[in-house]
Amino acid sequence: MEMDRGGTGQDASLVSTHAEEHHAALNPLAQRGDGTSSFGDDGTFGLFIAAYAESRDVSMAVHRGLSTVMQDTGTGMHLAVRNTNDAEAANAEAFRDPGAAWA
């Protein structure tokens, strides 16, 4: 197995940054509320308003979940780089002093 650790680390940072930007873009949408008060409804559009609010809530949940997955992916990529670096260092040390592994 081979990994371009420098490239993977850079990509991990990009993914994490994209996740943060995606999450930040959701904040104004979440702060707007359900947006149904602007209809000035007298009850005629009650079913539409309920469906719209539910659709918006589901959409926000999906986008928050996507932000979480992107952040977890960036974190996982950083972890893979760190673990590979640690394994390489341990292997190099074991190669320098092979007797230490048997002591």
C-alpha positions in Angstrom: 0.0 0.0 0.0 1.3 3.4 -0.9 -0.1 6.8 0.2 1.0 10.2 -0.9 0.9 11.5 2.7 1.5 15.1 1.7 -1.2 15.1 -0.9 -3.6 13.3 1.3 -3.0 15.7 4.1 -3.7 18.7 1.8 -6.8 17.0 0.5 -7.9 16.3 4.1 -7.6 20.0 4.9 -9.6 20.9 1.8 -12.4 18.5 2.7 -12.5 19.8 6.3 -12.5 23.4 5.0 -15.3 22.6 2.6 -17.3 21.0 5.5 -16.9 24.1 7.6 -18.0 26.3 4.7 -21.0 24.1 4.0 -22.0 24.2 7.7 -21.6 28.0 7.8 -23.8 28.4 4.7 -26.6 26.5 6.6 -26.6 28.9 9.5 -28.5 31.7 7.7 -31.0 29.2 6.4 -31.6 27.8 9.9 -32.0 31.2 11.4 -34.7 32.1 8.9 -37.1 29.7 10.6 -39.7 27.8 8.6 -40.4 30.8 6.3 -44.1 30.2 6.4 -45.1 33.4 8.3 -44.5 35.4 5.1 -47.5 33.7 3.5 -49.9 35.7 5.6 -52.2 32.6 5.5 -55.7 32.7 6.6 -55.8 28.9 6.8 -56.3 28.3 3.1 -52.7 27.1 2.6 -52.4 25.2 5.9 -51.6 21.9 4.2 -49.0 23.5 1.9 -47.4 25.3 4.8 -47.1 22.1 6.8 -45.6 20.3 3.9 -43.2 23.1 3.2 -42.1 23.3 6.8 -41.5 19.5 6.9 -39.6 19.6 3.6 -37.4 22.3 4.9 -36.7 20.5 8.2 -35.8 17.3 6.3 -33.6 19.2 3.9 -31.8 21.0 6.8 -31.2 17.6 8.5 -29.8 16.1 5.3 -27.5 19.1 4.8 -26.3 19.0 8.5 -25.7 15.3 8.0 -23.7 16.0 4.9 -21.6 18.5 6.7 -20.9 16.0 9.4 -19.9 13.3 6.9 -17.6 15.7 5.1 -16.0 16.7 8.5 -15.6 13.1 9.5 -14.0 12.3 6.1 -11.4 15.1 6.5 -10.7 13.9 10.1 -10.4 10.3 8.9 -8.0 11.3 6.1 -5.8 13.2 8.6 -5.9 10.2 10.9 -4.8 7.9 8.1 -1.8 10.2 7.4 -0.9 10.3 11.1 -1.2 6.5 11.4 0.8 5.9 8.3 3.5 8.3 9.6 3.5 6.5 12.9 3.7 3.1 11.3 6.6 4.2 9.0 8.5 5.6 11.9 8.0 2.3 13.9 9.0 0.2 11.0 12.1 2.3 10.4 13.1 2.0 14.0 12.6 -1.8 14.0 14.7 -2.0 10.8 17.6 0.0 12.5 17.5 -2.3 15.6 15.9 -5.7 14.6 17.1 -7.3 17.9 15.0 -5.0 19.9 11.8 -6.5 18.6 12.9 -9.9 20.1 14.1 -8.6 23.4 
